[in-house]
Amino acid sequence: MAGDWSDEQNDAIVADYFAMLADDIAGRLYSKSEHNRLLQPVIDRPRGSIEYKHQHQRRA
């Protein structure tokens, strides 16, 4: 899928970002790569697009 992100895709990526942020604040380990892998089929976007949206999250 190319082009603009739908509201549903943006909602999913933002929810995922905040889930990672909550883990980060709480000191829990998480894998940004695993989040990306699980999100790809949900929002029908490739790894690179999701990584771009996640780029401000600190842990890999």
N, C-alpha and C positions, 0 to 999 in steps of 0.2 A: 504494500500500500504506500502510495506517495501522496504528497500534498499536505494540506492543512490537517491538523489534529482535530478530531471531533471532541465534543464536550465530554463524551463518555471516556475517550482515551485520556484526555487531560485529567479527568476525575480520578481515573485509575492510577496514573503516574504520580499525581500529587498525593494520593492516599499512600502509595508505596513509599514515596519520599519521606512522608511524615512518620511512617512506621520505622524506617531506618533511622530517622532523626531521634525518635523516642528511644530506640535501642542505644544509640550513641550517647544520649544524655544519661541514660540509666547505667551506662558502662557495660552493656551486654554486647557480646560479639555478634556480628552478622556478616553476611557475604553479599556485597553489592552485586557480584557476578551471579550469585544464585537468585537474587531478587530479579535481576535482568532476565535470566533464563526462564523463570516462572511467569514473568509478565509478558514475554514475547507472544505466546499464543493467545493470551487474554485480550491484548490490544492490537494484535496483527501489525506489529512494527518490528523492524530488525534490531539486532543488538546495538548497532551504532546509533540509531535514533533514540533508543532508550538511554544509552550511555550519555548522549548529549544532554538529555533532560535531567539526568542524575549527576551531571558534572560537578555540582557544588557540594555533593556529599563527600565526606572525608575518607571513609574507610573503603578498601577494595575487597 
